[in-house]
């Protein structure tokens, strides 16, 4: 299956940071902070779906199930090659 990444919003250039390399450090941080705030607003819109996912995952854990996290290649490579001793459990979820 071939996916056309040019059609994904997450893979497009962000006009708000197009000139980030020409900004002062303060301006750069403001652009990053403004974009970070948009993430929280986007997450807020999907809280009901996130709650459903968390409830389903918790129910699976209660029955001895596991969560297998799949991430974009760049992040996944870093996470999965990181030694287990470096990874910290999140929300009391045991590491394997």
Phi and psi in degrees as a GROMACS rama.xvg file:
@    title "Ramachandran Plot"
@    xaxis  label "Phi"
@    yaxis  label "Psi"
@TYPE xy
-106.294  131.325  UNK-2
-110.631  130.788  UNK-3
-84.4009  98.0628  UNK-4
-65.7342  -20.3098  UNK-5
-67.3306  -15.9067  UNK-6
-91.0322  -7.6164  UNK-7
-90.4157  128.922  UNK-8
-59.1522  -37.1478  UNK-9
-66.3757  -17.114  UNK-10
-104.61  3.96162  UNK-11
-92.2008  162.736  UNK-12
-73.6631  143.607  UNK-13
-95.7289  114.248  UNK-14
-58.275  -29.0277  UNK-15
-64.995  -25.2288  UNK-16
-116.847  17.5695  UNK-17
-59.5914  -33.0494  UNK-18
-111.139  25.6217  UNK-19
-59.8985  -28.9768  UNK-20
-72.2977  -9.5224  UNK-21
-102.656  -2.1823  UNK-22
-87.346  160.09  UNK-23
-72.0126  166.904  UNK-24
-58.6066  -44.4343  UNK-25
-59.8122  -46.1339  UNK-26
-64.7521  -40.0584  UNK-27
-59.1894  -47.4957  UNK-28
-63.9304  -34.9301  UNK-29
-65.0097  -43.1908  UNK-30
-61.3994  -46.5821  UNK-31
-62.0555  -45.2318  UNK-32
-63.1059  -41.6127  UNK-33
-62.6914  -40.9084  UNK-34
-69.429  -37.3705  UNK-35
-60.8755  -37.3727  UNK-36
-63.5305  -31.6785  UNK-37
-66.0885  -31.8567  UNK-38
-62.4779  -46.708  UNK-39
-60.0914  -39.136  UNK-40
-67.9904  -38.1475  UNK-41
-67.2975  -40.9833  UNK-42
-63.5219  -40.584  UNK-43
-56.4029  -37.2318  UNK-44
-67.134  -22.0544  UNK-45
-110.57  14.4834  UNK-46
-55.585  -39.2981  UNK-47
-60.8129  -40.7766  UNK-48
-69.4493  -38.1713  UNK-49
-64.9856  -41.2026  UNK-50
-61.1524  -42.1414  UNK-51
-60.8266  -43.0926  UNK-52
-64.4374  -44.6495  UNK-53
-62.4716  -42.3765  UNK-54
-63.0643  -41.2906  UNK-55
-66.4626  -39.5715  UNK-56
-66.7317  -44.647  UNK-57
-60.5282  -41.1805  UNK-58
-64.212  -39.8285  UNK-59
-65.4858  -41.7604  UNK-60
-60.3679  -40.9024  UNK-61
-62.1829  -23.343  UNK-62
-101.715  15.7603  UNK-63
86.9445  8.39982  UNK-64
-76.0029  173.014  UNK-65
-127.246  159.614  UNK-66
-107.729  124.977  UNK-67
-107.755  115.138  UNK-68
-93.8825  124.006  UNK-69
-109.373  131.867  UNK-70
-128.589  167.034  UNK-71
-55.1635  150.859  UNK-72
-51.2687  -46.7724  UNK-73
-60.0103  -44.442  UNK-74
-73.5662  -43.0818  UNK-75
-60.4339  -42.6083  UNK-76
-60.3286  -43.8082  UNK-77
-64.901  -46.3113  UNK-78
-65.2967  -47.1916  UNK-79
-76.6094  -21.1623  UNK-80
-90.5769  -11.7303  UNK-81
-68.834  131.571  UNK-82
-57.0101  143.321  UNK-83
-56.3742  -35.8341  UNK-84
-64.5751  -20.404  UNK-85
-85.5533  -30.4446  UNK-86
-69.5646  135.716  UNK-87
-105.255  137.004  UNK-88
-62.1312  145.437  UNK-89
-112.793  130.168  UNK-90
51.2376  43.0019  UNK-91
61.5776  24.8982  UNK-92
-87.8041  122.606  UNK-93
-67.3727  147.74  UNK-94
-83.7999  161.75  UNK-95
